[in-house]
C-alpha cells in the first residue's frame, strides 16, 4: 500500500498542477448542470400562430383570446387570406394557421355546429404534433364552454355519475427539470470518469513517462489503482456538488431515497466507468485517438440511455444496445432513488448488472494493459 500511496501523491499533484484540467473537472460540470436542465424541456411553448378571421365576430375574438391566454401560443398576426398566412409559414414566422370561416358565429348559433381549418408546419414533427394537439384541446374547451352557456343543466341529476380525480406520483407539479437533472448529473459523472481516465494514461504515453514507470518494480495492479483512485474520488466529489449544491439548492430537488444506497451504487458505477476509460487508453496511443473513441461511445450512451427518450419507446434493436450501456442503469437508479425513494429491493437487479460491468471492464482493461520490464 505504500507504493500506491506514493503513486496517489504523484497523481493528485499532477492533477492540481494542471491549470487547464481543473476547470474541466470542477467548473464545467456545474455550469452544464445549471444550463442544460433549463433547455432540455419537452414542453413546447411560444408556438407562433397565424389567424385568418373571416368572421370578425365576438365569438372569434373570444376564441382567439382563449388561445393566446393559454400560455402556449404567440399570435404572429391577423391576415385577410390563407395565402398571406401561408407566406408566414414559408418565412418560418408562423408554426400554425387557424382559419375561421365567415358567418362562424351565426352558423354556430343557428345550426349548432361549424368547422374551422388548422394548418400545421410539420417540418419539426415534435413541435407540430404538440402544437396541433394544444390547439385542438383549446378548441374543445371553447366548445364545451359555449355549450354550458347555452344549456342550463338540471337542478337534480337522475342518473349516477362517476367522478374521476387524478394525482401525480413522485413529481406532483409535473416539473420536467425534476426528471432531467438526475439524468444529466449521471451523464456528467460518466464523462468525467471516462474522459479523464483515458486522457490521463494516454498522456503518459505521449510524454514518455509510461516507459519510465514500466521499468520500475511497481506492480501492474499498483499502477492501475494509483491511476483510478484519484478520479474515483473526484467523481464522488463532483457528484456531491451536483446533487447538493445544484440539484438541491438551485432546483429544489430533495432526494426521496437513501443517500447511502445511492452512493453505494455510485461507487460501483464509477469503477465500471473508470475501467471503461482505462480500457480505451490501452488501445490508444495519443490523446486525440482517446478523445475520439471516448466521444463516440459517450454519444451513444447519452442518446440511447433513456436520458431524453424512454427506452421502452425504442425499437427492439435499440433496446438491446441501451441494455449494454451501464449509463442506462445508472440514470434509472438515479431517478428511482431521488424521485421515487426506491429501496434496495427495487434496484438489486441494477446492482448485479452494474457490478458485472465493473468486473468485466476493469478485468478487460487490466489484462489488456502490458507492463514491460
Beta strands, then each sheet from edge to edge (+ up, - down):
strand 1: 47-53
strand 2: 73-79
strand 3: 96-100
strand 4: 116-120
sheet 1: 2+ 1+ 3+ 4-
end
